Structure formats: structure tokens, C-alpha cells
């Protein structure tokens, strides 16, 4: 009896995992289509900096996540988001509630990352843009999530190993402050680390609070 081999899908990530990468790429395309003058005005109005945060412009903790400095910058974030989003999107499930939960977790990690960067650079007027802090939170969440309905502990080999590597690589990037090929974009390495820590810490209470049927602590 001859069995027809089953075809594995090229992409087996949930559709929800493609959402944020598609959104940030589309928004950057619109940003570039505005022309240099309008783009500069957009960046000046919605990028995040410590002085603006001190003035009470807290909305910038969200808006800065959807601006990018170059195609390589936005594609780098989109690829890493897609690569690590699958565990989280599967954990939150399907439907409108899952969509809102996933987006909220992403935005909160990005906001915490931006806030941490500003606090650590309180007197620095330089602005930051990009979804890297939020993506860092997604990466951290993926390290804690398991496929058997439980969470890896903070001291598990998987979590400790990735955390040491991630923090080490980002701390080392302080020695090379410009992202190669990113059109002079500054590496907000503190935001990456803070966003990663936020995702690492928040994923457990987040799932316990909003998705109790999925996960219990290992």
C-alpha cells in the first residue's frame, strides 16, 4: 500500500505571529513615503526621549515603537519578532481576546523598555525609535514558555543561558553604538535589556491573570 507523503507547511506559525511584523513594516513604508520633511516632523513628534518624558509626554512610550530608522532596522525587528512570537501567540490562543492580549503584552514590554532607557539616560536628549525593546520582551517570553502547558523557571538552563547571552551581546553593543547598515541608528541597548527582563518577569502573571487554562508554573 502506497502512502502519499504529507506536505509540511512552509510556515507553521500562527497567523497572529505575522501581525506585528506586518504592521511595523507597513508603517515604515508609509513613513518613508511621506518624504524627508514630513518624516522628520513625524520623528520629532513621536520619538521617545528623556526630556520629552519629563514633560509628561507619556504617549511616546507607545508611539516610538512604531517608528524605525531604516529598512534594515525594521526588517531586523520584524524577523526576530516573527521568529520568537509563535510560543506566545499559541499560549494566548485565538480570537479577539487573544489578539488584544498579544498586542498589549508587546506594547507593555516596549513601554517598560523605553521607560527604562529614559531612566538610565535621564540627562541624555537623544531620542530613540523602534520596536526592539518590545521584541526583546517577546524573545524573553519565548524562553520561558514550554509546549507542555508549563513555564520554565528563572533558573532553568534555557532561561539562564539565553539571558546571559542576550544581556552580554547587548551590553557589548555599547562599544559599537551605531547599528551596522542601519543608516546611523543608535543602538538603545539598555532598552533591549530592560525589555527582555520585562518579558521574562511579566509572562507568568500575564498568563495566570488572562489565560489561566493554559499555563501553570513549573
N, C-alpha and C positions, 0 to 999 in steps of 0.2 A: 504494500500500500504506500503510495507516494504522498508525502505531506508537503503542502505548499508552505515555504518559509514565510514567517510573518515579517512584515516590514516595520522596523523601528522608526518612529518619527524623528526627523532631524532635530526638532526642538521639542523636548518633553516638559519644559517649564510651564506652569500655569499661565493663562492669558494675563492674569493680574500682574505677573512679574514683568511683563513688557510695558506696562502702563507708564511708569515713571521715566524709564529710558526714552520712550517715545515722546513724552511731554517735554522733557528738557531739551531734546534735540529739536523738536518743532519750535519751541520758544526761542531757542538760539537762532534758528533760521529766520524767524521774524525779527529778532534783534538785529541781525546783520542786514536784513532787507530794509531797515529803517534809514540807512545812510549814516555816515560818520557823525554828523551834528546831532541828529536825534538819538543816536546810540549813546553818545557821550552824555546827553541830557538824561537818558534813562539810567545810565550807570551812576551819575551824580545824584539822582533822586532815590535810587533803590538799593545801592550797595551798602554794606554794613561797615561802620567804623565806630571806634570808642567815643569820639566826640559827639557823634550823632546819637549814640545810645544814651550818653549822659544828658542829652537834650530831651530825652523821653520818646524818641522815635523807635519804639519797640517793634513796630511792624516790620522794620528792616531785618529782624531776626528770621523772618519768613521770606521776604522778597529777595534777599541776597542769594538764596538757594537756587533761584531760577534764572540767574544771570551767569554768563560764562565769558571767558576772555578770548577763546579761540576754538576752532573746530576740534583740535586735538584735546583741548581741555574738556569740552562737553562730551566727546566720544569716549574719553578715558573714564569719566564718571558713569556714562551710560552703560558701558561694557561691564564695569565692576558691579554696578547695581544689578544688572541682569544676571551676572554670574552667581551672585550670592543671595538674590531675593527669593529663590524658589522655596527654601525651608520656611521662611516667614509667611509667604503667601499661602503655602499649604497649611500652615498652622492656623491661620485666621479663617480659612475655609472659603466659602463662596457667598455671593450675593452682595447687596448694598452694604450691609453691616461689615462684611469682610473688607470691602473696598475702603470704607471710611476708617476702619481700624488700621489698615496698612498705611494709608496716606497720613493719618495722624501720627503714627509711630515714626514714620520717616521725617515728618516736619518737626516733631518734638526733638528727635535726635539732632537734626540740623540746627534748631534754635538753641539747644544746650551747647552745641559745638561753637556756634557763633558767640554766644554769651561768654563761654569760657575763654575764647580767643580774645575778646574785648577786655575781660577782666585781667588777663595775663599781659595785655599790651595796652594798659589803661591810658597812657600818655602818647601812644602812637597814633597819629592821624590817618595812617594808611587804611584804605578801605579793602574789604575782602568780598569776593563773589564766588559762587559755585556751590554745587551740591555735595562736595567731597565729605564734609562733616556728617551729613545725613547718611551718605553711602557708607561711611565708616561705621555708623550705628547698625546698618543692615548687615555688614560683614560680621560685627561682633555678635549680633543676634543669631546669625547662621552658625557660629562656632558653638553656641550653647544648645541649639536645637538638635534633637535626635529624631530619627524616624520611627521610634517605638513609643511615642507619646510621653516622653520624659525629657528633662533638661539635664545637660551636662553641668556638673558643679563648677564653681570658680577655680578649683584646684585640680580639675581633670587635666590629663596630658594635652588633650586637644585645645582646651581653652588657654592653658598656661603657655603652651608652645606658640600659638598664634599671637597671643598678647605680647609676648616678649619680642617676637619678630616684628609685629606691626608697630609697636612703640619704638623699637630700635631703629627701624627703617625711617620712620617719620622724624625722629629726633636727629638722625644723621642728615636728613634733608635740610636741616638748619644751616649746614655748612655749604649747601648749594641752593641759595634762596630762590633761584629762578627755575621754573619748570622747563626742562629741555623741550624745545619745539612748541611751546605753548604761548608764543608771542609775548614774552616778558611777563607772564603771570606770576605773581609771588606765591610761593608755597605757604599756605597757612597751616603749618604742621601742627601747631598747638590745637587748632580746631579739629584736625583729623584725630588726634589722640583723645581729646575730650569727647568728641562724637562717638568714638569707639567705646570708651568707658561708659558713656550714657547707654548705648545699646546693650552692652554687657550686663549692666545693672538693671535696666528697665524692663528687659524682655520677660523676666519671671513675673513681677507684679502685673505687667500688662496682660499676659496670658491668663493669669489667675483671675484677674478682675473681669476681663471681657470675653475670655474663651475657656471657661472652666472645664468644659467637657473634653478638651484636647490634651492638656498637659498637667502633670504633677511633677514636683521636684524630685530628682534622682538622689 
